[in-house]
Amino acid sequence: MSSLTARTDPRHSPRRGRLQLLALFAVVLGPMLLAGAMYHWRFWVPEGRTYHGTLIGTGQSRAGLGVESDEHAESRWQLLVTAPEECAADCRRLVYLARQIHIGLGREADRGAHALAAGQPPAAEERRRLEREYPQLGHYRLERTAYERATPGLSGAQLWIVDPLGNLVLRYGAETDGKGVLEDLRLLLKLSKIG
């Protein structure tokens, strides 16, 4: 009699079991299908962002910009100032800003570095001034044709955040605010397991 009771009991009906199975699939597969559709058709995607610069998501490297490699800098995060020609007023401002941001890292400063890559080497007097005022500043040569090919449409001095593997992460124009760059770099250092 108990088997008859189980067949007639509405809690054990085959229809109820199928509904439970469908509900289980909906709970598991539904969010994945929704996320795939959101990615594919670009709906409900938030427009906000938490970084202040231009994100470089192309896998572009420092070497791809035409900047010579430096093994010591590759082991740390780097604030790289690039100037396709000589280091003029905007470039000098960014060099100063890069140093201030590096100092602003406080106890994390040993994980970072700052450098200048210019298309034209500075004159002897300017070079001495840079060495005197920015003793930790790295100096690189910038291959101008490679730089222009890698950065179409960009002109003037730029500030880049480069990861310890030499990949470009964020870019800032000459008018950038140091506070936003410092916030971005602190967040990257917090999230990073390298450098």
C-alpha positions as MATLAB code, in Angstrom:
seq = 'MSSLTARTDPRHSPRRGRLQLLALFAVVLGPMLLAGAMYHWRFWVPEGRTYHGTLIGTGQSRAGLGVESDEHAESRWQLLVTAPEECAADCRRLVYLARQIHIGLGREADRGAHALAAGQPPAAEERRRLEREYPQLGHYRLERTAYERATPGLSGAQLWIVDPLGNLVLRYGAETDGKGVLEDLRLLLKLSKIG';
ca = [
       0.000    0.000    0.000;
       2.898    2.346    0.641;
       4.023    2.192   -3.023;
       0.519    3.162   -4.090;
       0.582    6.085   -1.687;
       3.907    7.324   -3.167;
       2.439    7.298   -6.692;
      -0.640    9.239   -5.716;
       1.134   11.659   -3.368;
       1.425   15.039   -5.234;
       4.815   15.703   -3.609;
       6.365   12.776   -5.551;
       4.733   13.262   -8.946;
       6.908   13.004  -12.100;
       5.751   16.443  -13.183;
       7.013   18.007   -9.955;
      10.383   16.265  -10.379;
      10.744   17.648  -13.919;
       9.925   21.152  -12.719;
      12.567   20.867   -9.998;
      15.129   19.716  -12.568;
      14.274   22.622  -14.892;
      14.507   25.084  -11.992;
      17.922   23.679  -11.087;
      19.145   24.104  -14.688;
      17.756   27.659  -14.790;
      19.584   28.580  -11.582;
      22.877   27.122  -12.848;
      22.784   27.962  -16.560;
      20.678   31.135  -16.476;
      23.373   33.503  -15.148;
      25.960   32.119  -17.576;
      23.629   32.572  -20.545;
      22.706   36.073  -19.386;
      26.378   37.057  -18.965;
      27.204   35.691  -22.425;
      24.344   37.632  -23.988;
      25.367   40.818  -22.150;
      28.910   40.466  -23.469;
      27.865   39.612  -27.011;
      25.121   42.235  -27.477;
      26.594   44.846  -25.103;
      23.556   45.556  -22.932;
      23.509   46.374  -19.205;
      27.265   46.914  -19.350;
      28.286   49.632  -16.859;
      29.833   52.720  -18.398;
      31.731   53.694  -15.268;
      35.379   52.913  -14.690;
      37.707   53.063  -11.746;
      40.905   54.179  -13.465;
      41.867   57.692  -14.560;
      44.050   57.092  -17.610;
      43.545   55.354  -20.936;
      43.663   51.584  -20.508;
      46.059   49.810  -22.870;
      44.448   46.404  -23.381;
      46.258   45.399  -26.555;
      49.232   43.619  -24.999;
      51.534   46.367  -26.243;
      54.961   46.440  -24.628;
      57.501   49.122  -23.798;
      59.750   47.697  -26.527;
      56.847   48.052  -28.986;
      56.896   51.804  -28.295;
      60.490   51.937  -29.450;
      61.957   52.255  -25.936;
      65.188   50.379  -25.305;
      65.008   47.647  -22.665;
      66.488   47.825  -19.183;
      66.688   44.671  -17.067;
      66.648   46.556  -13.747;
      63.485   48.520  -14.616;
      61.740   45.385  -15.839;
      61.624   44.010  -12.295;
      59.560   46.976  -11.037;
      56.516   49.028  -11.979;
      57.573   52.042  -13.975;
      56.271   55.553  -14.597;
      57.610   56.194  -18.097;
      57.535   59.642  -19.697;
      57.837   59.606  -23.485;
      58.590   62.570  -25.722;
      58.852   61.889  -29.477;
      61.217   64.833  -29.890;
      63.123   66.726  -27.206;
      61.900   67.043  -23.617;
      60.065   70.389  -23.687;
      57.883   72.043  -21.022;
      55.106   69.378  -20.990;
      57.697   66.632  -20.813;
      59.543   68.312  -17.932;
      56.253   68.680  -16.075;
      55.528   64.963  -16.512;
      59.054   64.023  -15.367;
      58.490   66.081  -12.208;
      55.053   64.498  -11.758;
      56.452   60.971  -12.216;
      59.024   61.597   -9.488;
      56.382   63.011   -7.130;
      54.119   60.014   -7.748;
      57.034   57.659   -7.132;
      57.764   59.429   -3.827;
      54.034   59.387   -3.031;
      54.060   55.590   -3.030;
      55.721   55.785    0.393;
      56.803   52.365    1.642;
      55.844   50.840   -1.725;
      58.316   53.126   -3.560;
      60.871   50.322   -3.885;
      58.396   48.524   -6.171;
      58.414   51.431   -8.622;
      60.718   53.528  -10.771;
      60.444   56.550  -13.036;
      62.111   57.083  -16.394;
      62.301   59.322  -19.445;
      62.452   58.158  -23.061;
      63.026   60.968  -25.546;
      63.462   60.948  -29.307;
      66.304   63.452  -29.051;
      68.839   63.185  -26.245;
      68.894   66.280  -24.024;
      71.639   68.837  -24.417;
      74.576   68.556  -22.016;
      73.292   71.309  -19.722;
      69.770   69.841  -19.616;
      71.189   66.369  -18.951;
      73.207   67.681  -15.984;
      70.097   69.428  -14.623;
      68.052   66.224  -14.908;
      70.784   64.201  -13.174;
      71.001   66.789  -10.389;
      67.252   67.213   -9.805;
      66.175   63.623  -10.565;
      69.020   61.318   -9.517;
      66.874   58.148   -9.769;
      65.453   58.986  -13.197;
      66.173   56.334  -15.809;
      67.134   57.582  -19.281;
      66.238   55.748  -22.487;
      66.460   56.450  -26.145;
      63.140   56.488  -27.997;
      63.096   55.284  -31.581;
      60.803   57.873  -33.123;
      59.547   55.884  -36.132;
      58.578   52.901  -33.956;
      56.908   55.252  -31.473;
      54.842   57.002  -34.157;
      53.824   53.657  -35.646;
      52.765   52.345  -32.195;
      50.906   55.531  -31.154;
      49.011   56.898  -34.159;
      47.249   60.154  -33.397;
      49.213   60.887  -30.215;
      51.363   63.968  -30.050;
      53.491   65.492  -27.364;
      54.691   64.038  -24.094;
      52.844   61.111  -22.518;
      53.044   59.347  -19.142;
      52.736   55.548  -19.121;
      52.399   53.005  -16.336;
      54.454   49.952  -17.316;
      54.222   46.655  -15.426;
      57.329   44.684  -14.304;
      57.071   42.486  -17.407;
      57.350   45.523  -19.699;
      53.658   45.667  -20.697;
      51.929   49.021  -21.060;
      48.984   49.280  -18.656;
      47.719   52.886  -18.618;
      48.500   56.093  -20.537;
      48.035   59.718  -19.476;
      48.327   62.914  -21.504;
      50.445   65.929  -20.621;
      47.529   67.603  -18.809;
      47.067   64.707  -16.363;
      46.527   65.144  -12.645;
      49.066   63.352  -10.453;
      46.452   62.367   -7.882;
      44.610   60.127  -10.349;
      47.841   58.496  -11.537;
      48.899   57.813   -7.944;
      45.507   56.239   -7.162;
      45.765   54.020  -10.247;
      49.316   52.935   -9.449;
      48.487   52.186   -5.804;
      45.576   50.026   -6.924;
      47.777   48.172   -9.417;
      50.426   47.552   -6.750;
      47.768   46.297   -4.360;
      46.371   43.850   -6.913;
      49.708   42.788   -8.385;
      51.635   39.708   -7.306;
      54.638   40.722   -9.406;
      57.146   43.524   -8.999;
];
